[in-house]
Amino acid sequence: MLRDMGEVLLCAGAIGSPQLLLLSGIGPRPYLSSWGIPVVHHQPYVGQFLYDNPRNGISIVPSMPLEHSLIQVVGITNSGAQQLD
């Protein structure tokens, strides 16, 4: 979701949000460089201290209507991403 001042709200869950940041070049410089990802912003703690709590939720009421989308759960493993049913 983009806001007037250029702010971006990123939310893809406890696992997906750090992954998106890392793939976008935001994270620990040595880690990103080892994967050949150009570093946009060195942020050493992205992806660290990662805990998933699927039973906790936060409700955010947006100030404008948003398009509805289906919720998907994806597991990220050593063999790639897999959709969970």
PDB file with SEQRES, HELIX, SHEET and CRYST1 records, atoms N, CA, C and O in Angstrom:
SEQRES   1 A   85  MET LEU ARG ASP MET GLY GLU VAL LEU LEU CYS ALA GLY          
SEQRES   2 A   85  ALA ILE GLY SER PRO GLN LEU LEU LEU LEU SER GLY ILE          
SEQRES   3 A   85  GLY PRO ARG PRO TYR LEU SER SER TRP GLY ILE PRO VAL          
SEQRES   4 A   85  VAL HIS HIS GLN PRO TYR VAL GLY GLN PHE LEU TYR ASP          
SEQRES   5 A   85  ASN PRO ARG ASN GLY ILE SER ILE VAL PRO SER MET PRO          
SEQRES   6 A   85  LEU GLU HIS SER LEU ILE GLN VAL VAL GLY ILE THR ASN          
SEQRES   7 A   85  SER GLY ALA GLN GLN LEU ASP                                  
HELIX    1 AA1 GLY A   13  LEU A   23  1                                  11    
HELIX    2 AA2 ARG A   29  SER A   34  1                                   6    
SHEET    1 AA1 2 ILE A  26  GLY A  27  0                                        
SHEET    2 AA1 2 HIS A  41  HIS A  42  1                                        
SHEET    1 AA2 2 VAL A  73  THR A  77  0                                        
SHEET    2 AA2 2 GLY A  80  LEU A  84 -1                                        
CRYST1    1.000    1.000    1.000  90.00  90.00  90.00 P 1           1          
ATOM      1  N   MET A   1       0.854  -1.166   0.000  1.00  0.00           N  
ATOM      2  CA  MET A   1       0.000   0.000   0.000  1.00  0.00           C  
ATOM      3  C   MET A   1       0.906   1.237   0.000  1.00  0.00           C  
ATOM      4  O   MET A   1       1.773   1.362   0.865  1.00  0.00           O  
ATOM      5  N   LEU A   2       0.719   2.133  -0.941  1.00  0.00           N  
ATOM      6  CA  LEU A   2       1.507   3.358  -1.015  1.00  0.00           C  
ATOM      7  C   LEU A   2       0.737   4.509  -0.397  1.00  0.00           C  
ATOM      8  O   LEU A   2      -0.484   4.590  -0.532  1.00  0.00           O  
ATOM      9  N   ARG A   3       1.427   5.376   0.262  1.00  0.00           N  
ATOM     10  CA  ARG A   3       0.800   6.555   0.858  1.00  0.00           C  
ATOM     11  C   ARG A   3       1.280   7.807   0.132  1.00  0.00           C  
ATOM     12  O   ARG A   3       2.248   7.761  -0.626  1.00  0.00           O  
ATOM     13  N   ASP A   4       0.609   8.904   0.365  1.00  0.00           N  
ATOM     14  CA  ASP A   4       0.903  10.154  -0.337  1.00  0.00           C  
ATOM     15  C   ASP A   4       2.370  10.578  -0.255  1.00  0.00           C  
ATOM     16  O   ASP A   4       2.922  11.081  -1.233  1.00  0.00           O  
ATOM     17  N   MET A   5       2.994  10.382   0.883  1.00  0.00           N  
ATOM     18  CA  MET A   5       4.365  10.842   1.078  1.00  0.00           C  
ATOM     19  C   MET A   5       5.397   9.813   0.602  1.00  0.00           C  
ATOM     20  O   MET A   5       6.590   9.980   0.854  1.00  0.00           O  
ATOM     21  N   GLY A   6       4.955   8.762  -0.076  1.00  0.00           N  
ATOM     22  CA  GLY A   6       5.878   7.763  -0.591  1.00  0.00           C  
ATOM     23  C   GLY A   6       6.171   6.639   0.379  1.00  0.00           C  
ATOM     24  O   GLY A   6       7.006   5.784   0.086  1.00  0.00           O  
ATOM     25  N   GLU A   7       5.515   6.615   1.516  1.00  0.00           N  
ATOM     26  CA  GLU A   7       5.722   5.566   2.511  1.00  0.00           C  
ATOM     27  C   GLU A   7       5.102   4.267   2.001  1.00  0.00           C  
ATOM     28  O   GLU A   7       4.029   4.281   1.398  1.00  0.00           O  
ATOM     29  N   VAL A   8       5.780   3.149   2.244  1.00  0.00           N  
ATOM     30  CA  VAL A   8       5.285   1.850   1.818  1.00  0.00           C  
ATOM     31  C   VAL A   8       5.049   1.000   3.056  1.00  0.00           C  
ATOM     32  O   VAL A   8       5.917   0.892   3.922  1.00  0.00           O  
ATOM     33  N   LEU A   9       3.867   0.397   3.133  1.00  0.00           N  
ATOM     34  CA  LEU A   9       3.539  -0.518   4.218  1.00  0.00           C  
ATOM     35  C   LEU A   9       3.696  -1.924   3.667  1.00  0.00           C  
ATOM     36  O   LEU A   9       2.946  -2.327   2.778  1.00  0.00           O  
ATOM     37  N   LEU A  10       4.664  -2.678   4.184  1.00  0.00           N  
ATOM     38  CA  LEU A  10       4.952  -4.018   3.707  1.00  0.00           C  
ATOM     39  C   LEU A  10       4.527  -5.020   4.770  1.00  0.00           C  
ATOM     40  O   LEU A  10       4.951  -4.935   5.923  1.00  0.00           O  
ATOM     41  N   CYS A  11       3.695  -5.959   4.379  1.00  0.00           N  
ATOM     42  CA  CYS A  11       3.267  -6.984   5.321  1.00  0.00           C  
ATOM     43  C   CYS A  11       3.071  -8.285   4.560  1.00  0.00           C  
ATOM     44  O   CYS A  11       2.171  -8.398   3.728  1.00  0.00           O  
ATOM     45  N   ALA A  12       3.904  -9.250   4.844  1.00  0.00           N  
ATOM     46  CA  ALA A  12       3.796 -10.556   4.204  1.00  0.00           C  
ATOM     47  C   ALA A  12       3.978 -11.649   5.246  1.00  0.00           C  
ATOM     48  O   ALA A  12       4.352 -12.773   4.911  1.00  0.00           O  
ATOM     49  N   GLY A  13       3.718 -11.328   6.497  1.00  0.00           N  
ATOM     50  CA  GLY A  13       3.850 -12.313   7.558  1.00  0.00           C  
ATOM     51  C   GLY A  13       5.242 -12.339   8.155  1.00  0.00           C  
ATOM     52  O   GLY A  13       6.147 -11.645   7.693  1.00  0.00           O  
ATOM     53  N   ALA A  14       5.400 -13.147   9.184  1.00  0.00           N  
ATOM     54  CA  ALA A  14       6.660 -13.200   9.925  1.00  0.00           C  
ATOM     55  C   ALA A  14       7.811 -13.714   9.080  1.00  0.00           C  
ATOM     56  O   ALA A  14       8.959 -13.332   9.311  1.00  0.00           O  
ATOM     57  N   ILE A  15       7.536 -14.561   8.118  1.00  0.00           N  
ATOM     58  CA  ILE A  15       8.593 -15.104   7.260  1.00  0.00           C  
ATOM     59  C   ILE A  15       8.685 -14.318   5.957  1.00  0.00           C  
ATOM     60  O   ILE A  15       9.783 -14.012   5.493  1.00  0.00           O  
ATOM     61  N   GLY A  16       7.549 -13.993   5.370  1.00  0.00           N  
ATOM     62  CA  GLY A  16       7.537 -13.345   4.065  1.00  0.00           C  
ATOM     63  C   GLY A  16       8.062 -11.921   4.065  1.00  0.00           C  
ATOM     64  O   GLY A  16       8.720 -11.518   3.105  1.00  0.00           O  
ATOM     65  N   SER A  17       7.792 -11.136   5.119  1.00  0.00           N  
ATOM     66  CA  SER A  17       8.243  -9.745   5.148  1.00  0.00           C  
ATOM     67  C   SER A  17       9.768  -9.635   5.136  1.00  0.00           C  
ATOM     68  O   SER A  17      10.302  -8.885   4.319  1.00  0.00           O  
ATOM     69  N   PRO A  18      10.495 -10.349   6.007  1.00  0.00           N  
ATOM     70  CA  PRO A  18      11.954 -10.290   5.925  1.00  0.00           C  
ATOM     71  C   PRO A  18      12.481 -10.797   4.585  1.00  0.00           C  
ATOM     72  O   PRO A  18      13.455 -10.255   4.061  1.00  0.00           O  
ATOM     73  N   GLN A  19      11.855 -11.822   4.031  1.00  0.00           N  
ATOM     74  CA  GLN A  19      12.299 -12.359   2.746  1.00  0.00           C  
ATOM     75  C   GLN A  19      12.158 -11.299   1.648  1.00  0.00           C  
ATOM     76  O   GLN A  19      13.066 -11.135   0.833  1.00  0.00           O  
ATOM     77  N   LEU A  20      11.036 -10.584   1.619  1.00  0.00           N  
ATOM     78  CA  LEU A  20      10.843  -9.534   0.623  1.00  0.00           C  
ATOM     79  C   LEU A  20      11.866  -8.414   0.795  1.00  0.00           C  
ATOM     80  O   LEU A  20      12.399  -7.900  -0.188  1.00  0.00           O  
ATOM     81  N   LEU A  21      12.139  -8.038   2.045  1.00  0.00           N  
ATOM     82  CA  LEU A  21      13.143  -7.008   2.293  1.00  0.00           C  
ATOM     83  C   LEU A  21      14.515  -7.462   1.800  1.00  0.00           C  
ATOM     84  O   LEU A  21      15.221  -6.704   1.135  1.00  0.00           O  
ATOM     85  N   LEU A  22      14.888  -8.693   2.125  1.00  0.00           N  
ATOM     86  CA  LEU A  22      16.190  -9.208   1.705  1.00  0.00           C  
ATOM     87  C   LEU A  22      16.300  -9.263   0.183  1.00  0.00           C  
ATOM     88  O   LEU A  22      17.315  -8.856  -0.382  1.00  0.00           O  
ATOM     89  N   LEU A  23      15.266  -9.761  -0.474  1.00  0.00           N  
ATOM     90  CA  LEU A  23      15.283  -9.844  -1.934  1.00  0.00           C  
ATOM     91  C   LEU A  23      15.302  -8.456  -2.577  1.00  0.00           C  
ATOM     92  O   LEU A  23      15.729  -8.306  -3.722  1.00  0.00           O  
ATOM     93  N   SER A  24      14.839  -7.445  -1.841  1.00  0.00           N  
ATOM     94  CA  SER A  24      14.846  -6.075  -2.344  1.00  0.00           C  
ATOM     95  C   SER A  24      16.162  -5.362  -2.047  1.00  0.00           C  
ATOM     96  O   SER A  24      16.332  -4.202  -2.424  1.00  0.00           O  
ATOM     97  N   GLY A  25      17.095  -6.039  -1.375  1.00  0.00           N  
ATOM     98  CA  GLY A  25      18.398  -5.437  -1.095  1.00  0.00           C  
ATOM     99  C   GLY A  25      18.491  -4.721   0.228  1.00  0.00           C  
ATOM    100  O   GLY A  25      19.410  -3.933   0.449  1.00  0.00           O  
ATOM    101  N   ILE A  26      17.541  -4.989   1.119  1.00  0.00           N  
ATOM    102  CA  ILE A  26      17.559  -4.383   2.445  1.00  0.00           C  
ATOM    103  C   ILE A  26      17.863  -5.479   3.454  1.00  0.00           C  
ATOM    104  O   ILE A  26      17.055  -6.388   3.647  1.00  0.00           O  
ATOM    105  N   GLY A  27      19.024  -5.399   4.101  1.00  0.00           N  
ATOM    106  CA  GLY A  27      19.420  -6.419   5.051  1.00  0.00           C  
ATOM    107  C   GLY A  27      20.913  -6.380   5.315  1.00  0.00           C  
ATOM    108  O   GLY A  27      21.577  -5.400   4.979  1.00  0.00           O  
ATOM    109  N   PRO A  28      21.452  -7.442   5.917  1.00  0.00           N  
ATOM    110  CA  PRO A  28      22.884  -7.485   6.240  1.00  0.00           C  
ATOM    111  C   PRO A  28      23.725  -7.538   4.957  1.00  0.00           C  
ATOM    112  O   PRO A  28      23.555  -8.436   4.131  1.00  0.00           O  
ATOM    113  N   ARG A  29      24.625  -6.573   4.804  1.00  0.00           N  
ATOM    114  CA  ARG A  29      25.467  -6.474   3.605  1.00  0.00           C  
ATOM    115  C   ARG A  29      26.202  -7.786   3.284  1.00  0.00           C  
ATOM    116  O   ARG A  29      26.165  -8.220   2.133  1.00  0.00           O  
ATOM    117  N   PRO A  30      26.866  -8.433   4.253  1.00  0.00           N  
ATOM    118  CA  PRO A  30      27.593  -9.668   3.911  1.00  0.00           C  
ATOM    119  C   PRO A  30      26.668 -10.768   3.375  1.00  0.00           C  
ATOM    120  O   PRO A  30      27.025 -11.482   2.438  1.00  0.00           O  
ATOM    121  N   TYR A  31      25.487 -10.897   3.968  1.00  0.00           N  
ATOM    122  CA  TYR A  31      24.543 -11.924   3.530  1.00  0.00           C  
ATOM    123  C   TYR A  31      24.041 -11.640   2.118  1.00  0.00           C  
ATOM    124  O   TYR A  31      24.034 -12.526   1.264  1.00  0.00           O  
ATOM    125  N   LEU A  32      23.619 -10.393   1.879  1.00  0.00           N  
ATOM    126  CA  LEU A  32      23.109 -10.031   0.559  1.00  0.00           C  
ATOM    127  C   LEU A  32      24.192 -10.196  -0.509  1.00  0.00           C  
ATOM    128  O   LEU A  32      23.929 -10.712  -1.595  1.00  0.00           O  
ATOM    129  N   SER A  33      25.400  -9.756  -0.192  1.00  0.00           N  
ATOM    130  CA  SER A  33      26.506  -9.857  -1.153  1.00  0.00           C  
ATOM    131  C   SER A  33      26.830 -11.305  -1.479  1.00  0.00           C  
ATOM    132  O   SER A  33      27.180 -11.622  -2.615  1.00  0.00           O  
ATOM    133  N   SER A  34      26.717 -12.190  -0.488  1.00  0.00           N  
ATOM    134  CA  SER A  34      27.032 -13.602  -0.728  1.00  0.00           C  
ATOM    135  C   SER A  34      26.060 -14.237  -1.717  1.00  0.00           C  
ATOM    136  O   SER A  34      26.388 -15.235  -2.359  1.00  0.00           O  
ATOM    137  N   TRP A  35      24.860 -13.659  -1.843  1.00  0.00           N  
ATOM    138  CA  TRP A  35      23.863 -14.158  -2.784  1.00  0.00           C  
ATOM    139  C   TRP A  35      23.831 -13.336  -4.070  1.00  0.00           C  
ATOM    140  O   TRP A  35      23.019 -13.600  -4.956  1.00  0.00           O  
ATOM    141  N   GLY A  36      24.704 -12.349  -4.175  1.00  0.00           N  
ATOM    142  CA  GLY A  36      24.744 -11.519  -5.370  1.00  0.00           C  
ATOM    143  C   GLY A  36      23.599 -10.531  -5.465  1.00  0.00           C  
ATOM    144  O   GLY A  36      23.272 -10.066  -6.557  1.00  0.00           O  
ATOM    145  N   ILE A  37      22.982 -10.203  -4.334  1.00  0.00           N  
ATOM    146  CA  ILE A  37      21.884  -9.234  -4.309  1.00  0.00           C  
ATOM    147  C   ILE A  37      22.478  -7.853  -4.044  1.00  0.00           C  
ATOM    148  O   ILE A  37      23.164  -7.661  -3.040  1.00  0.00           O  
ATOM    149  N   PRO A  38      22.220  -6.876  -4.941  1.00  0.00           N  
ATOM    150  CA  PRO A  38      22.749  -5.522  -4.707  1.00  0.00           C  
ATOM    151  C   PRO A  38      22.190  -4.932  -3.415  1.00  0.00           C  
ATOM    152  O   PRO A  38      20.986  -4.995  -3.167  1.00  0.00           O  
ATOM    153  N   VAL A  39      23.067  -4.360  -2.596  1.00  0.00           N  
ATOM    154  CA  VAL A  39      22.671  -3.804  -1.301  1.00  0.00           C  
ATOM    155  C   VAL A  39      22.103  -2.397  -1.508  1.00  0.00           C  
ATOM    156  O   VAL A  39      22.800  -1.502  -1.984  1.00  0.00           O  
ATOM    157  N   VAL A  40      20.845  -2.216  -1.149  1.00  0.00           N  
ATOM    158  CA  VAL A  40      20.193  -0.907  -1.216  1.00  0.00           C  
ATOM    159  C   VAL A  40      20.367  -0.190   0.119  1.00  0.00           C  
ATOM    160  O   VAL A  40      20.623   1.013   0.163  1.00  0.00           O  
ATOM    161  N   HIS A  41      20.225  -0.953   1.214  1.00  0.00           N  
ATOM    162  CA  HIS A  41      20.373  -0.375   2.552  1.00  0.00           C  
ATOM    163  C   HIS A  41      20.865  -1.466   3.502  1.00  0.00           C  
ATOM    164  O   HIS A  41      20.210  -2.493   3.679  1.00  0.00           O  
ATOM    165  N   HIS A  42      22.036  -1.227   4.114  1.00  0.00           N  
ATOM    166  CA  HIS A  42      22.579  -2.180   5.086  1.00  0.00           C  
ATOM    167  C   HIS A  42      21.763  -2.098   6.367  1.00  0.00           C  
ATOM    168  O   HIS A  42      21.773  -1.078   7.056  1.00  0.00           O  
ATOM    169  N   GLN A  43      21.064  -3.171   6.679  1.00  0.00           N  
ATOM    170  CA  GLN A  43      20.227  -3.243   7.884  1.00  0.00           C  
ATOM    171  C   GLN A  43      20.519  -4.604   8.517  1.00  0.00           C  
ATOM    172  O   GLN A  43      19.898  -5.599   8.143  1.00  0.00           O  
ATOM    173  N   PRO A  44      21.459  -4.665   9.473  1.00  0.00           N  
ATOM    174  CA  PRO A  44      21.982  -5.951   9.944  1.00  0.00           C  
ATOM    175  C   PRO A  44      20.987  -6.899  10.609  1.00  0.00           C  
ATOM    176  O   PRO A  44      21.263  -8.096  10.699  1.00  0.00           O  
ATOM    177  N   TYR A  45      19.856  -6.414  11.072  1.00  0.00           N  
ATOM    178  CA  TYR A  45      18.961  -7.297  11.820  1.00  0.00           C  
ATOM    179  C   TYR A  45      17.778  -7.831  11.019  1.00  0.00           C  
ATOM    180  O   TYR A  45      16.953  -8.560  11.572  1.00  0.00           O  
ATOM    181  N   VAL A  46      17.669  -7.495   9.744  1.00  0.00           N  
ATOM    182  CA  VAL A  46      16.576  -8.036   8.927  1.00  0.00           C  
ATOM    183  C   VAL A  46      16.745  -9.553   8.822  1.00  0.00           C  
ATOM    184  O   VAL A  46      17.812 -10.043   8.452  1.00  0.00           O  
ATOM    185  N   GLY A  47      15.691 -10.283   9.150  1.00  0.00           N  
ATOM    186  CA  GLY A  47      15.735 -11.743   9.087  1.00  0.00           C  
ATOM    187  C   GLY A  47      16.306 -12.408  10.325  1.00  0.00           C  
ATOM    188  O   GLY A  47      16.329 -13.636  10.408  1.00  0.00           O  
ATOM    189  N   GLN A  48      16.767 -11.627  11.286  1.00  0.00           N  
ATOM    190  CA  GLN A  48      17.317 -12.172  12.527  1.00  0.00           C  
ATOM    191  C   GLN A  48      16.211 -12.238  13.584  1.00  0.00           C  
ATOM    192  O   GLN A  48      15.208 -11.531  13.488  1.00  0.00           O  
ATOM    193  N   PHE A  49      16.400 -13.077  14.570  1.00  0.00           N  
ATOM    194  CA  PHE A  49      15.453 -13.206  15.673  1.00  0.00           C  
ATOM    195  C   PHE A  49      14.043 -13.467  15.145  1.00  0.00           C  
ATOM    196  O   PHE A  49      13.073 -12.879  15.622  1.00  0.00           O  
ATOM    197  N   LEU A  50      13.943 -14.351  14.163  1.00  0.00           N  
ATOM    198  CA  LEU A  50      12.698 -14.622  13.458  1.00  0.00           C  
ATOM    199  C   LEU A  50      11.881 -15.673  14.202  1.00  0.00           C  
ATOM    200  O   LEU A  50      12.344 -16.790  14.435  1.00  0.00           O  
ATOM    201  N   TYR A  51      10.675 -15.300  14.566  1.00  0.00           N  
ATOM    202  CA  TYR A  51       9.754 -16.205  15.226  1.00  0.00           C  
ATOM    203  C   TYR A  51       8.406 -16.091  14.544  1.00  0.00           C  
ATOM    204  O   TYR A  51       7.965 -14.984  14.237  1.00  0.00           O  
ATOM    205  N   ASP A  52       7.750 -17.197  14.304  1.00  0.00           N  
ATOM    206  CA  ASP A  52       6.435 -17.179  13.686  1.00  0.00           C  
ATOM    207  C   ASP A  52       5.401 -17.509  14.749  1.00  0.00           C  
ATOM    208  O   ASP A  52       5.567 -18.467  15.504  1.00  0.00           O  
ATOM    209  N   ASN A  53       4.348 -16.730  14.812  1.00  0.00           N  
ATOM    210  CA  ASN A  53       3.278 -16.915  15.771  1.00  0.00           C  
ATOM    211  C   ASN A  53       1.953 -16.913  15.031  1.00  0.00           C  
ATOM    212  O   ASN A  53       1.254 -15.900  15.047  1.00  0.00           O  
ATOM    213  N   PRO A  54       1.580 -18.011  14.384  1.00  0.00           N  
ATOM    214  CA  PRO A  54       0.386 -18.000  13.538  1.00  0.00           C  
ATOM    215  C   PRO A  54      -0.925 -17.791  14.284  1.00  0.00           C  
ATOM    216  O   PRO A  54      -1.946 -17.525  13.649  1.00  0.00           O  
ATOM    217  N   ARG A  55      -0.932 -17.900  15.592  1.00  0.00           N  
ATOM    218  CA  ARG A  55      -2.184 -17.735  16.337  1.00  0.00           C  
ATOM    219  C   ARG A  55      -2.420 -16.294  16.780  1.00  0.00           C  
ATOM    220  O   ARG A  55      -3.494 -15.968  17.283  1.00  0.00           O  
ATOM    221  N   ASN A  56      -1.428 -15.437  16.596  1.00  0.00           N  
ATOM    222  CA  ASN A  56      -1.595 -14.033  16.957  1.00  0.00           C  
ATOM    223  C   ASN A  56      -1.990 -13.244  15.724  1.00  0.00           C  
ATOM    224  O   ASN A  56      -1.500 -13.519  14.629  1.00  0.00           O  
ATOM    225  N   GLY A  57      -2.862 -12.274  15.886  1.00  0.00           N  
ATOM    226  CA  GLY A  57      -3.275 -11.460  14.755  1.00  0.00           C  
ATOM    227  C   GLY A  57      -3.417 -10.006  15.136  1.00  0.00           C  
ATOM    228  O   GLY A  57      -3.624  -9.671  16.302  1.00  0.00           O  
ATOM    229  N   ILE A  58      -3.303  -9.150  14.142  1.00  0.00           N  
ATOM    230  CA  ILE A  58      -3.482  -7.717  14.327  1.00  0.00           C  
ATOM    231  C   ILE A  58      -4.486  -7.257  13.283  1.00  0.00           C  
ATOM    232  O   ILE A  58      -4.348  -7.583  12.104  1.00  0.00           O  
ATOM    233  N   SER A  59      -5.486  -6.508  13.700  1.00  0.00           N  
ATOM    234  CA  SER A  59      -6.461  -5.959  12.761  1.00  0.00           C  
ATOM    235  C   SER A  59      -6.116  -4.506  12.481  1.00  0.00           C  
ATOM    236  O   SER A  59      -5.976  -3.699  13.401  1.00  0.00           O  
ATOM    237  N   ILE A  60      -5.981  -4.180  11.199  1.00  0.00           N  
ATOM    238  CA  ILE A  60      -5.705  -2.814  10.781  1.00  0.00           C  
ATOM    239  C   ILE A  60      -6.868  -2.375   9.902  1.00  0.00           C  
ATOM    240  O   ILE A  60      -7.182  -3.033   8.910  1.00  0.00           O  
ATOM    241  N   VAL A  61      -7.501  -1.276  10.259  1.00  0.00           N  
ATOM    242  CA  VAL A  61      -8.611  -0.752   9.480  1.00  0.00           C  
ATOM    243  C   VAL A  61      -8.062   0.371   8.594  1.00  0.00           C  
ATOM    244  O   VAL A  61      -7.702   1.435   9.098  1.00  0.00           O  
ATOM    245  N   PRO A  62      -7.996   0.140   7.276  1.00  0.00           N  
ATOM    246  CA  PRO A  62      -7.436   1.160   6.383  1.00  0.00           C  
ATOM    247  C   PRO A  62      -8.386   2.348   6.227  1.00  0.00           C  
ATOM    248  O   PRO A  62      -9.598   2.214   6.398  1.00  0.00           O  
ATOM    249  N   SER A  63      -7.825   3.499   5.905  1.00  0.00           N  
ATOM    250  CA  SER A  63      -8.638   4.705   5.735  1.00  0.00           C  
ATOM    251  C   SER A  63      -9.327   4.747   4.373  1.00  0.00           C  
ATOM    252  O   SER A  63     -10.197   5.586   4.138  1.00  0.00           O  
ATOM    253  N   MET A  64      -8.939   3.845   3.481  1.00  0.00           N  
ATOM    254  CA  MET A  64      -9.582   3.772   2.164  1.00  0.00           C  
ATOM    255  C   MET A  64      -9.853   2.310   1.845  1.00  0.00           C  
ATOM    256  O   MET A  64      -9.164   1.431   2.363  1.00  0.00           O  
ATOM    257  N   PRO A  65     -10.854   2.030   0.995  1.00  0.00           N  
ATOM    258  CA  PRO A  65     -11.166   0.637   0.664  1.00  0.00           C  
ATOM    259  C   PRO A  65     -10.016  -0.024  -0.102  1.00  0.00           C  
ATOM    260  O   PRO A  65      -9.368   0.610  -0.935  1.00  0.00           O  
ATOM    261  N   LEU A  66      -9.776  -1.291   0.188  1.00  0.00           N  
ATOM    262  CA  LEU A  66      -8.734  -2.059  -0.488  1.00  0.00           C  
ATOM    263  C   LEU A  66      -9.365  -3.213  -1.247  1.00  0.00           C  
ATOM    264  O   LEU A  66     -10.435  -3.697  -0.877  1.00  0.00           O  
ATOM    265  N   GLU A  67      -8.702  -3.652  -2.306  1.00  0.00           N  
ATOM    266  CA  GLU A  67      -9.175  -4.825  -3.034  1.00  0.00           C  
ATOM    267  C   GLU A  67      -8.988  -6.059  -2.160  1.00  0.00           C  
ATOM    268  O   GLU A  67      -7.988  -6.184  -1.453  1.00  0.00           O  
ATOM    269  N   HIS A  68      -9.946  -6.959  -2.214  1.00  0.00           N  
ATOM    270  CA  HIS A  68      -9.831  -8.188  -1.447  1.00  0.00           C  
ATOM    271  C   HIS A  68      -8.937  -9.166  -2.186  1.00  0.00           C  
ATOM    272  O   HIS A  68      -8.941  -9.215  -3.416  1.00  0.00           O  
ATOM    273  N   SER A  69      -8.178  -9.936  -1.442  1.00  0.00           N  
ATOM    274  CA  SER A  69      -7.358 -10.970  -2.051  1.00  0.00           C  
ATOM    275  C   SER A  69      -7.447 -12.225  -1.184  1.00  0.00           C  
ATOM    276  O   SER A  69      -7.711 -12.144   0.016  1.00  0.00           O  
ATOM    277  N   LEU A  70      -7.229 -13.364  -1.792  1.00  0.00           N  
ATOM    278  CA  LEU A  70      -7.254 -14.616  -1.052  1.00  0.00           C  
ATOM    279  C   LEU A  70      -5.984 -14.749  -0.234  1.00  0.00           C  
ATOM    280  O   LEU A  70      -4.897 -14.396  -0.691  1.00  0.00           O  
ATOM    281  N   ILE A  71      -6.128 -15.259   0.973  1.00  0.00           N  
ATOM    282  CA  ILE A  71      -4.972 -15.474   1.831  1.00  0.00           C  
ATOM    283  C   ILE A  71      -4.313 -16.784   1.425  1.00  0.00           C  
ATOM    284  O   ILE A  71      -4.983 -17.807   1.281  1.00  0.00           O  
ATOM    285  N   GLN A  72      -3.003 -16.747   1.244  1.00  0.00           N  
ATOM    286  CA  GLN A  72      -2.258 -17.949   0.919  1.00  0.00           C  
ATOM    287  C   GLN A  72      -1.150 -18.118   1.939  1.00  0.00           C  
ATOM    288  O   GLN A  72      -0.548 -17.137   2.377  1.00  0.00           O  
ATOM    289  N   VAL A  73      -0.882 -19.337   2.313  1.00  0.00           N  
ATOM    290  CA  VAL A  73       0.206 -19.650   3.223  1.00  0.00           C  
ATOM    291  C   VAL A  73       1.256 -20.389   2.423  1.00  0.00           C  
ATOM    292  O   VAL A  73       0.963 -21.390   1.769  1.00  0.00           O  
ATOM    293  N   VAL A  74       2.472 -19.895   2.475  1.00  0.00           N  
ATOM    294  CA  VAL A  74       3.562 -20.512   1.724  1.00  0.00           C  
ATOM    295  C   VAL A  74       4.663 -20.882   2.696  1.00  0.00           C  
ATOM    296  O   VAL A  74       5.044 -20.077   3.545  1.00  0.00           O  
ATOM    297  N   GLY A  75       5.167 -22.077   2.577  1.00  0.00           N  
ATOM    298  CA  GLY A  75       6.290 -22.517   3.387  1.00  0.00           C  
ATOM    299  C   GLY A  75       7.573 -22.387   2.593  1.00  0.00           C  
ATOM    300  O   GLY A  75       7.634 -22.828   1.446  1.00  0.00           O  
ATOM    301  N   ILE A  76       8.595 -21.792   3.177  1.00  0.00           N  
ATOM    302  CA  ILE A  76       9.878 -21.622   2.500  1.00  0.00           C  
ATOM    303  C   ILE A  76      10.841 -22.655   3.075  1.00  0.00           C  
ATOM    304  O   ILE A  76      11.170 -22.625   4.261  1.00  0.00           O  
ATOM    305  N   THR A  77      11.282 -23.561   2.224  1.00  0.00           N  
ATOM    306  CA  THR A  77      12.152 -24.642   2.652  1.00  0.00           C  
ATOM    307  C   THR A  77      13.427 -24.642   1.814  1.00  0.00           C  
ATOM    308  O   THR A  77      13.570 -23.837   0.894  1.00  0.00           O  
ATOM    309  N   ASN A  78      14.352 -25.545   2.134  1.00  0.00           N  
ATOM    310  CA  ASN A  78      15.580 -25.664   1.343  1.00  0.00           C  
ATOM    311  C   ASN A  78      15.293 -26.068  -0.086  1.00  0.00           C  
ATOM    312  O   ASN A  78      16.098 -25.792  -0.976  1.00  0.00           O  
ATOM    313  N   SER A  79      14.156 -26.721  -0.331  1.00  0.00           N  
ATOM    314  CA  SER A  79      13.822 -27.158  -1.691  1.00  0.00           C  
ATOM    315  C   SER A  79      12.927 -26.158  -2.410  1.00  0.00           C  
ATOM    316  O   SER A  79      12.405 -26.464  -3.482  1.00  0.00           O  
ATOM    317  N   GLY A  80      12.736 -24.958  -1.836  1.00  0.00           N  
ATOM    318  CA  GLY A  80      11.948 -23.917  -2.492  1.00  0.00           C  
ATOM    319  C   GLY A  80      10.667 -23.624  -1.733  1.00  0.00           C  
ATOM    320  O   GLY A  80      10.432 -24.156  -0.649  1.00  0.00           O  
ATOM    321  N   ALA A  81       9.842 -22.766  -2.324  1.00  0.00           N  
ATOM    322  CA  ALA A  81       8.576 -22.373  -1.698  1.00  0.00           C  
ATOM    323  C   ALA A  81       7.513 -23.395  -2.061  1.00  0.00           C  
ATOM    324  O   ALA A  81       7.449 -23.863  -3.198  1.00  0.00           O  
ATOM    325  N   GLN A  82       6.683 -23.736  -1.092  1.00  0.00           N  
ATOM    326  CA  GLN A  82       5.611 -24.684  -1.300  1.00  0.00           C  
ATOM    327  C   GLN A  82       4.334 -24.134  -0.696  1.00  0.00           C  
ATOM    328  O   GLN A  82       4.335 -23.677   0.448  1.00  0.00           O  
ATOM    329  N   GLN A  83       3.240 -24.172  -1.452  1.00  0.00           N  
ATOM    330  CA  GLN A  83       1.968 -23.698  -0.936  1.00  0.00           C  
ATOM    331  C   GLN A  83       1.378 -24.749  -0.010  1.00  0.00           C  
ATOM    332  O   GLN A  83       1.340 -25.934  -0.339  1.00  0.00           O  
ATOM    333  N   LEU A  84       0.921 -24.304   1.143  1.00  0.00           N  
ATOM    334  CA  LEU A  84       0.335 -25.204   2.138  1.00  0.00           C  
ATOM    335  C   LEU A  84      -1.169 -25.077   2.082  1.00  0.00           C  
ATOM    336  O   LEU A  84      -1.687 -23.966   1.966  1.00  0.00           O  
ATOM    337  N   ASP A  85      -1.886 -26.186   2.160  1.00  0.00           N  
ATOM    338  CA  ASP A  85      -3.353 -26.151   2.134  1.00  0.00           C  
ATOM    339  C   ASP A  85      -3.914 -26.259   3.529  1.00  0.00           C  
ATOM    340  O   ASP A  85      -5.132 -26.247   3.707  1.00  0.00           O  
TER     341      ASP A  85                                                      
END                                                                             
